[in-house]
Amino acid sequence: MQQTRHDTGWRGMTMSSQLGRHARSTPDAVALRFDGHGLTYAELDERVTRLAHALADRGVRTGDRVAVLALNGPEVWESYLAGVRLGAVVVPVNFRLVADEIAYALTDSGAVAMVVDAAMAEVAAAARTQAPGVATVLQVGEEYEAALAAASAEPLDVEVDENGPAFIMYTSGTTGRPKGAVLTHRNLLMHAFSQVVTNGVDPTTEKVHAPGTPMFHIAGLAGGLPPLLLGGTHVVLRSGGFDPVATLDLIERERVNSIFLVPAMWAAVVAVPGIAERDLSCLRRVSWGAAPASTTLLRTLIDTFPQAEVMTAFGQTECSPVTTLLRGEDSIRKLGSVGTPMLNVEVRVVDELMQDVPPGEVGEIVYRSPMVMSGYWGKPDATAEAFTGGWFHSGDLVRQDEDGYYFVVDRKKDMIISGGENIYCAEVEDVLAAHPGVAEVALIGVPDSRWGEAPLAVVAPRDPAAPPTAAELSAWCRQRLARYKCPREYSVVGALPRNPSGKVLKTQLRTEHSAGDLVAAPAV
């Protein structure tokens, strides 16, 4: 029997297909919550259809790129779903970027349309002067709502290839220009399926998820997909300076089952006075990722949320993003590990010649998975390099223990080589983070006339009025690390610079501290 395009669309494996199914089967279930307000699946489905028509009426076609530059809110999720429904490629843009950086994303992706938050209108207009290909803009607010009201609510007759591009996610760009990782519809839905199965989610009770990251970030995108898959509720956190008290209020009010935050956010949450008296019984899973966490923070999380699994999620944008998970039962037994591969992820740890290294030795973790991107947008050479030998090269250095659990040693590009010795930043940072006077720390390599490179620790103290001295930190490290691993110098700062993903901007630190005020560690 020949099937129509409309029938094929109903069988599709896209975010839009999932939304449509739940809109038909459970139209009154709550799909989205934000700032005390919600949308049912029926309401969200209609708004997404109208927005897709509005974009099509403005010339957007299948395969065109639609940029979204907005603070967290329902309109971002609607724009993502509408772009997918139309068969366009969505380009989330970091709302903290300046005009030149936004223009780069627009021109590199070849975006033809933008959905823009009113708060970003001025910087978006400046960026468009360098990106003439952006022919149409919808501004969130009255213009956006008027466009939806005027558009058709009839289902679109568009066939979307699930193996085609759905999103171009620009990597954080801590070094050089960001690259656009192309994620397909299948990449993202396979990730959602694998995440639900690997996490052991009970679809009848665990349906309220809150990814606590900006929605332009891969964690903000992927974190909204499990509830969409399960017909659950996606709780969107407001943008702005992170407020740990407001976050705890939201968990209680919305009865959130699962929440993802980066380590710096979790550190603020567990430090909230009176957290033990709050009703957080709804939480079944607390997870972290996107940046390293100290073992001290992990122990605190385990103690603070005894009723919930503490989940370590590890991966990167190019992998949709999670590749390995440390399940709750292993959080204490394998403290500090990023766990084992998620369902549908194949892993190797290799040397520079793509030879497997033995357990216990350090190598680069490489992947094969249906969740791995199709490539970098418009960058065939970078794509070929990333897939050298038929595996995706992560750039992460890890070791595997005798039980098959992986431990991150460092980013390959952040490794310090001093006097011929490899110094893995994460190891030293973990030791310093456990010092009672240290709030956060980053280790970088700075030029050294004798050793080529020397490790410098940039430290933010818990009490700025009484920071730990170089002598104290040096003694602390020398008790816990081989001598060559100990920082030669220390620099005390108010806070570490981070990108919106929560990653420390080590490139910026290297620039700031390559020739500045340094405190030498005493020779003891």
C-alpha positions as CSV (number, residue, x, y, z in Angstrom):
1,M,0.0,0.0,0.0
2,Q,1.4,3.4,-1.0
3,Q,1.8,5.8,1.9
4,T,1.2,9.5,1.6
5,R,3.8,12.1,2.8
6,H,1.4,12.9,5.7
7,D,1.5,9.2,6.8
8,T,5.3,9.2,6.6
9,G,5.5,12.3,8.8
10,W,3.4,10.6,11.4
11,R,5.9,7.7,11.5
12,G,8.9,10.1,11.8
13,M,11.5,10.2,14.5
14,T,11.8,13.9,15.1
15,M,11.1,16.2,18.1
16,S,8.1,17.5,16.2
17,S,6.8,13.9,15.7
18,Q,7.0,13.3,19.4
19,L,5.1,16.5,20.2
20,G,2.4,15.6,17.7
21,R,1.9,12.2,19.1
22,H,1.4,13.4,22.7
23,A,-0.8,16.3,21.5
24,R,-3.1,13.6,20.0
25,S,-2.9,11.0,22.8
26,T,-2.6,13.2,26.0
27,P,-3.6,16.7,24.8
28,D,-4.2,18.0,28.3
29,A,-0.9,16.9,29.8
30,V,1.4,19.7,30.7
31,A,4.3,19.9,28.2
32,L,6.1,23.0,29.3
33,R,6.4,25.1,32.5
34,F,8.1,28.5,32.9
35,D,7.8,31.2,35.5
36,G,4.7,29.8,37.0
37,H,2.8,29.3,33.7
38,G,2.4,26.2,31.5
39,L,1.3,24.9,28.2
40,T,-0.4,21.6,27.5
41,Y,0.7,19.4,24.7
42,A,-2.3,20.5,22.6
43,E,-1.5,24.2,23.2
44,L,2.2,23.8,22.5
45,D,1.5,21.7,19.3
46,E,-0.8,24.4,17.9
47,R,1.7,27.2,18.7
48,V,4.5,25.3,17.1
49,T,2.4,24.6,14.0
50,R,1.5,28.3,13.7
51,L,5.1,29.4,14.1
52,A,6.3,26.9,11.5
53,H,3.7,28.4,9.1
54,A,4.7,31.9,10.0
55,L,8.4,31.1,9.1
56,A,7.3,29.4,5.9
57,D,5.2,32.5,5.0
58,R,8.4,34.5,5.4
59,G,10.3,32.4,3.0
60,V,11.9,29.8,5.2
61,R,12.1,26.4,3.4
62,T,13.3,22.9,4.2
63,G,17.0,22.9,4.8
64,D,17.3,26.7,5.5
65,R,19.0,27.7,8.7
66,V,17.0,29.5,11.4
67,A,18.9,31.2,14.2
68,V,17.4,31.6,17.7
69,L,18.9,34.3,19.9
70,A,16.9,34.5,23.1
71,L,16.8,34.2,26.8
72,N,15.4,31.0,28.3
73,G,11.6,30.9,27.8
74,P,8.8,29.0,26.0
75,E,9.5,30.9,22.8
76,V,12.9,29.2,22.5
77,W,11.5,25.7,22.8
78,E,8.7,26.6,20.3
79,S,11.2,28.0,17.9
80,Y,13.3,24.8,18.1
81,L,10.2,22.6,17.5
82,A,8.8,24.8,14.7
83,G,12.1,24.8,12.9
84,V,12.3,21.0,13.1
85,R,8.7,20.7,12.0
86,L,9.4,22.8,9.0
87,G,12.5,20.7,8.1
88,A,14.7,23.7,8.6
89,V,18.0,23.6,10.6
90,V,17.9,25.4,13.9
91,V,21.0,27.4,15.0
92,P,20.9,28.3,18.8
93,V,23.0,31.3,19.4
94,N,24.7,32.2,22.8
95,F,22.9,35.3,24.1
96,R,26.0,36.5,25.9
97,L,27.9,37.0,22.7
98,V,28.8,40.4,21.2
99,A,27.6,41.5,17.8
100,D,30.8,40.3,15.9
101,E,30.5,36.8,17.5
102,I,26.8,36.6,16.7
103,A,27.5,37.7,13.1
104,Y,30.1,34.9,12.8
105,A,27.5,32.3,13.7
106,L,25.0,33.8,11.3
107,T,27.3,33.9,8.4
108,D,29.1,30.6,9.1
109,S,25.7,28.8,9.2
110,G,24.2,30.8,6.4
111,A,21.1,31.6,8.5
112,V,18.2,33.2,6.6
113,A,15.9,33.9,9.5
114,M,16.2,34.8,13.2
115,V,13.9,34.6,16.2
116,V,15.2,37.2,18.6
117,D,14.4,38.1,22.2
118,A,13.5,41.8,22.7
119,A,16.5,42.0,25.1
120,M,18.8,41.0,22.3
121,A,17.2,43.2,19.6
122,E,20.0,45.8,19.6
123,V,22.9,43.4,19.4
124,A,21.0,41.3,16.8
125,A,20.5,44.4,14.6
126,A,24.3,45.2,14.9
127,A,25.1,41.6,14.0
128,R,22.8,41.6,10.9
129,T,24.8,44.5,9.4
130,Q,27.5,41.8,8.9
131,A,25.1,39.1,8.0
132,P,23.0,40.3,5.0
133,G,21.7,36.8,4.4
134,V,19.4,37.0,7.3
135,A,16.3,38.1,5.5
136,T,13.6,38.0,8.2
137,V,13.5,38.5,11.9
138,L,10.7,37.7,14.4
139,Q,11.1,39.5,17.7
140,V,9.7,37.7,20.8
141,G,6.8,39.7,22.2
142,E,4.0,41.4,20.4
143,E,5.5,40.8,16.9
144,Y,6.0,37.1,17.7
145,E,2.5,36.7,19.1
146,A,0.9,38.6,16.2
147,A,2.7,36.3,13.7
148,L,1.4,33.2,15.4
149,A,-2.2,34.6,15.5
150,A,-2.1,35.4,11.8
151,A,-0.6,32.0,10.8
152,S,-2.5,28.8,9.9
153,A,-3.0,26.1,12.5
154,E,-3.4,23.4,9.8
155,P,-0.9,20.6,10.0
156,L,2.1,21.1,7.6
157,D,2.5,18.6,4.8
158,V,6.3,18.4,5.1
159,E,8.4,15.2,5.0
160,V,11.4,15.5,7.2
161,D,14.4,13.1,6.8
162,E,15.3,11.9,10.3
163,N,18.9,11.4,9.1
164,G,19.0,15.1,8.0
165,P,20.4,18.0,10.0
166,A,18.2,19.3,12.8
167,F,20.6,21.6,14.7
168,I,23.9,23.3,14.3
169,M,25.3,23.6,17.8
170,Y,28.3,25.9,18.0
171,T,31.0,24.6,20.3
172,S,32.1,26.8,23.2
173,G,35.2,28.0,21.4
174,T,37.5,28.2,24.3
175,T,40.3,28.2,21.7
176,G,39.9,29.7,18.3
177,R,36.6,30.2,16.4
178,P,33.7,28.0,17.3
179,K,32.8,25.1,15.0
180,G,29.2,24.2,14.2
181,A,28.5,20.6,15.1
182,V,25.7,19.3,12.9
183,L,23.3,17.1,14.9
184,T,20.6,15.1,13.0
185,H,17.1,14.3,14.1
186,R,18.2,10.7,14.7
187,N,21.2,11.8,16.7
188,L,19.0,13.6,19.2
189,L,16.2,11.1,19.5
190,M,18.6,8.2,19.9
191,H,20.3,10.2,22.7
192,A,16.9,10.7,24.4
193,F,16.1,7.0,24.1
194,S,19.5,5.9,25.3
195,Q,19.4,8.4,28.2
196,V,16.0,7.1,29.4
197,V,17.0,3.5,29.2
198,T,20.5,3.9,30.7
199,N,19.2,6.0,33.6
200,G,16.5,3.5,34.4
201,V,13.8,6.2,34.2
202,D,10.3,5.1,35.3
203,P,8.1,6.7,32.6
204,T,5.0,6.6,34.9
205,T,6.6,8.7,37.7
206,E,9.7,10.5,36.5
207,K,8.3,13.0,34.0
208,V,9.3,16.4,35.3
209,H,12.8,17.5,34.1
210,A,14.7,20.7,34.5
211,P,17.9,21.1,32.6
212,G,19.5,24.0,34.5
213,T,21.5,25.5,31.6
214,P,20.9,28.1,28.9
215,M,18.7,26.6,26.2
216,F,21.3,27.5,23.5
217,H,23.6,25.0,25.2
218,I,23.5,21.3,24.2
219,A,22.6,20.4,27.7
220,G,19.6,22.7,27.5
221,L,18.5,21.2,24.3
222,A,19.1,17.6,25.0
223,G,17.8,17.9,28.6
224,G,14.3,18.8,27.2
225,L,14.1,15.7,25.1
226,P,13.4,13.0,27.7
227,P,10.2,14.6,28.9
228,L,9.2,15.2,25.3
229,L,9.8,11.5,24.6
230,L,7.8,10.4,27.7
231,G,5.0,12.9,27.4
232,G,6.3,14.6,30.6
233,T,6.9,18.2,31.6
234,H,9.9,20.3,30.6
235,V,10.6,22.9,33.3
236,V,12.5,25.9,31.9
237,L,14.7,27.9,34.3
238,R,14.8,31.6,33.9
239,S,18.0,33.1,32.4
240,G,20.2,35.5,34.3
241,G,22.5,35.3,37.3
242,F,22.1,31.8,38.8
243,D,20.1,32.0,42.0
244,P,20.5,28.8,44.1
245,V,17.6,29.7,46.5
246,A,15.2,30.3,43.5
247,T,16.3,27.0,42.0
248,L,15.4,25.2,45.2
249,D,12.1,27.0,45.3
250,L,11.4,25.9,41.8
251,I,12.2,22.2,42.6
252,E,9.8,22.3,45.5
253,R,7.0,24.2,43.6
254,E,7.1,22.3,40.3
255,R,8.0,18.9,42.0
256,V,10.9,18.4,39.7
257,N,12.1,14.7,39.5
258,S,15.4,15.3,37.7
259,I,17.6,18.3,37.3
260,F,21.0,18.9,35.6
261,L,23.3,21.7,36.8
262,V,27.0,22.4,36.2
263,P,29.3,21.9,39.2
264,A,29.6,25.6,39.9
265,M,25.8,25.8,40.3
266,W,25.7,22.7,42.5
267,A,28.3,24.1,44.7
268,A,26.1,27.2,45.3
269,V,22.9,25.0,45.8
270,V,24.4,22.8,48.5
271,A,25.7,25.8,50.3
272,V,22.2,27.3,50.8
273,P,21.4,27.6,54.5
274,G,18.5,25.4,55.6
275,I,18.6,23.1,52.6
276,A,18.1,20.1,54.8
277,E,14.7,21.4,56.0
278,R,13.3,21.7,52.5
279,D,10.9,19.2,50.9
280,L,13.0,17.8,48.1
281,S,11.5,14.4,48.2
282,C,10.3,14.8,44.6
283,L,13.9,14.6,43.4
284,R,14.9,11.2,42.0
285,R,18.0,12.2,40.1
286,V,20.5,15.0,40.4
287,S,23.1,15.2,37.6
288,W,26.1,17.3,36.7
289,G,28.4,17.7,33.8
290,A,29.9,20.2,31.3
291,A,32.9,20.9,33.6
292,P,35.0,19.0,36.1
293,A,33.8,18.6,39.7
294,S,35.9,18.0,42.7
295,T,35.5,14.9,44.8
296,T,34.7,17.2,47.7
297,L,31.6,18.5,45.9
298,L,30.6,15.0,44.9
299,R,30.6,13.8,48.5
300,T,28.6,16.9,49.5
301,L,26.0,16.1,46.8
302,I,25.7,12.5,47.9
303,D,25.1,13.6,51.5
304,T,22.7,16.4,50.7
305,F,20.4,14.4,48.4
306,P,20.3,10.9,50.0
307,Q,16.9,10.0,48.3
308,A,18.2,10.8,44.8
309,E,20.8,9.2,42.5
310,V,23.8,11.5,41.9
311,M,24.5,11.1,38.2
312,T,27.7,12.1,36.5
313,A,27.1,12.9,32.8
314,F,30.2,13.1,30.6
315,G,30.4,13.9,26.9
316,Q,30.5,16.8,24.5
317,T,28.4,18.8,22.1
318,E,29.4,16.7,19.1
319,C,28.0,13.6,20.8
320,S,24.5,15.0,21.5
321,P,26.1,15.2,24.2
322,V,26.4,12.4,26.9
323,T,28.7,9.4,26.2
324,T,29.3,8.0,29.7
325,L,27.3,8.0,32.9
326,L,28.2,7.2,36.5
327,R,25.0,5.7,38.0
328,G,24.0,6.5,41.5
329,E,25.0,3.1,43.0
330,D,28.6,3.7,41.9
331,S,28.8,7.3,43.1
332,I,30.7,6.4,46.3
333,R,32.4,3.2,45.1
334,K,33.8,4.9,42.1
335,L,34.0,8.5,43.3
336,G,35.6,10.7,40.8
337,S,34.8,8.5,37.8
338,V,32.6,9.5,34.8
339,G,31.3,6.0,34.7
340,T,30.8,3.6,31.8
341,P,29.4,4.1,28.3
342,M,25.8,4.9,27.8
343,L,23.6,2.6,25.7
344,N,24.5,2.8,22.0
345,V,28.0,4.3,22.7
346,E,31.1,2.4,21.7
347,V,34.4,3.5,23.4
348,R,38.1,3.1,23.0
349,V,41.1,4.6,24.8
350,V,43.9,5.1,22.3
351,D,47.4,6.6,21.9
352,E,48.6,8.9,19.1
353,L,48.8,6.0,16.7
354,M,45.2,4.9,17.4
355,Q,46.5,1.8,19.3
356,D,44.5,0.8,22.4
357,V,46.3,1.5,25.7
358,P,46.1,-0.9,28.6
359,P,43.8,-0.3,31.6
360,G,45.4,2.1,34.0
361,E,47.3,4.0,31.3
362,V,46.3,7.4,29.9
363,G,45.0,7.8,26.4
364,E,42.4,9.7,24.3
365,I,38.8,8.5,24.5
366,V,37.3,8.0,21.1
367,Y,33.7,7.1,20.1
368,R,31.4,5.4,17.7
369,S,27.7,6.0,18.2
370,P,24.5,6.9,16.4
371,M,24.5,10.0,18.6
372,V,27.8,11.4,17.2
373,M,27.3,14.4,14.9
374,S,27.4,14.1,11.1
375,G,30.2,16.6,11.0
376,Y,31.2,20.3,11.4
377,W,29.2,22.6,9.3
378,G,31.1,23.8,6.2
379,K,34.4,22.4,7.6
380,P,35.3,19.2,5.8
381,D,38.9,19.3,6.9
382,A,38.1,19.7,10.5
383,T,35.5,16.9,10.2
384,A,38.0,14.5,8.6
385,E,40.5,15.2,11.3
386,A,37.8,14.6,14.0
387,F,37.0,11.2,12.5
388,T,40.6,10.0,11.9
389,G,40.7,6.3,11.8
390,G,36.9,6.0,11.7
391,W,36.3,7.1,15.3
392,F,35.3,10.5,16.7
393,H,38.2,12.0,18.6
394,S,37.1,13.7,21.7
395,G,40.3,15.4,22.8
396,D,39.7,14.1,26.3
397,L,42.4,12.2,28.1
398,V,41.2,9.4,30.3
399,R,42.2,6.2,32.0
400,Q,40.1,3.0,32.5
401,D,40.3,1.1,35.7
402,E,40.2,-2.7,36.1
403,D,36.4,-2.7,36.3
404,G,35.9,-0.8,33.1
405,Y,35.1,2.6,34.6
406,Y,36.6,5.8,33.1
407,F,38.3,8.6,34.9
408,V,39.0,11.9,33.2
409,V,42.6,13.0,33.5
410,D,42.5,16.1,31.4
411,R,41.7,17.8,28.1
412,K,44.4,16.8,25.7
413,K,45.0,20.4,24.8
414,D,45.2,21.5,28.5
415,M,47.9,19.0,29.5
416,I,51.0,20.7,30.8
417,I,54.4,19.3,29.9
418,S,57.0,20.5,32.3
419,G,60.6,19.3,32.0
420,G,59.4,16.4,29.9
421,E,56.8,15.3,32.5
422,N,53.0,15.3,31.7
423,I,51.0,17.2,34.3
424,Y,47.2,16.6,34.2
425,C,45.4,19.7,35.3
426,A,42.3,17.9,36.6
427,E,44.3,15.9,39.1
428,V,46.0,18.9,40.6
429,E,42.8,20.9,40.6
430,D,41.0,18.2,42.5
431,V,43.7,18.2,45.2
432,L,43.6,22.0,45.6
433,A,39.7,22.1,45.5
434,A,39.7,20.0,48.7
435,H,41.6,22.7,50.6
436,P,39.3,24.3,53.1
437,G,40.3,27.8,52.0
438,V,39.8,27.2,48.2
439,A,36.4,27.9,46.6
440,E,37.5,27.1,43.0
441,V,40.8,26.6,41.2
442,A,42.2,26.2,37.7
443,L,45.7,25.0,36.7
444,I,47.3,26.4,33.6
445,G,50.8,26.2,32.1
446,V,52.9,29.3,31.8
447,P,56.2,29.8,30.0
448,D,59.3,28.8,32.0
449,S,62.8,29.4,30.8
450,R,64.1,26.3,32.5
451,W,61.3,23.8,32.2
452,G,59.6,25.0,29.1
453,E,56.3,25.2,30.9
454,A,55.4,25.5,34.6
455,P,52.1,24.9,36.4
456,L,50.4,27.9,37.8
457,A,47.3,27.6,40.1
458,V,44.7,30.4,39.8
459,V,42.8,30.2,43.0
460,A,39.5,31.9,44.1
461,P,39.4,31.8,48.0
462,R,36.3,31.0,50.1
463,D,37.0,34.0,52.2
464,P,38.4,36.9,50.1
465,A,39.5,38.7,53.3
466,A,41.6,35.7,54.4
467,P,42.9,33.9,51.3
468,P,45.2,30.9,51.8
469,T,48.9,31.7,51.3
470,A,51.2,30.2,48.7
471,A,53.0,28.4,51.5
472,E,49.8,26.8,52.8
473,L,48.8,25.7,49.4
474,S,52.2,24.4,48.5
475,A,52.4,22.3,51.7
476,W,48.9,21.0,51.0
477,C,49.9,19.9,47.5
478,R,53.3,18.4,48.5
479,Q,51.5,16.1,50.9
480,R,49.2,14.8,48.2
481,L,51.0,15.1,44.9
482,A,54.3,14.1,43.4
483,R,56.7,17.1,43.5
484,Y,56.8,17.7,39.8
485,K,53.0,18.1,39.8
486,C,52.8,20.8,42.4
487,P,52.2,24.3,41.2
488,R,55.3,26.5,41.0
489,E,53.3,29.7,41.4
490,Y,49.9,30.8,42.6
491,S,47.6,33.7,41.7
492,V,44.6,34.7,43.8
493,V,41.5,36.1,42.0
494,G,37.9,36.9,43.0
495,A,36.4,34.3,40.6
496,L,37.4,32.2,37.7
497,P,36.2,33.3,34.3
498,R,33.7,30.8,32.8
499,N,31.8,30.5,29.6
500,P,28.0,30.0,29.7
501,S,28.6,26.2,29.8
502,G,30.3,26.6,33.1
503,K,33.7,25.7,31.6
504,V,36.7,27.7,32.9
505,L,38.2,29.9,30.2
506,K,41.7,28.7,30.4
507,T,42.8,30.6,27.3
508,Q,41.8,33.8,29.0
509,L,43.7,32.8,32.2
510,R,46.8,32.0,30.2
511,T,46.7,35.5,28.6
512,E,46.1,37.2,31.9
513,H,48.7,35.3,33.9
514,S,51.5,34.7,31.4
515,A,53.2,37.8,32.7
516,G,51.5,39.2,35.8
517,D,51.6,39.3,39.6
518,L,52.5,35.8,40.7
519,V,53.2,34.4,44.1
520,A,56.0,31.8,44.0
521,A,55.6,28.7,46.0
522,P,58.3,28.3,48.7
523,A,60.9,25.7,48.2
524,V,60.2,23.1,50.9
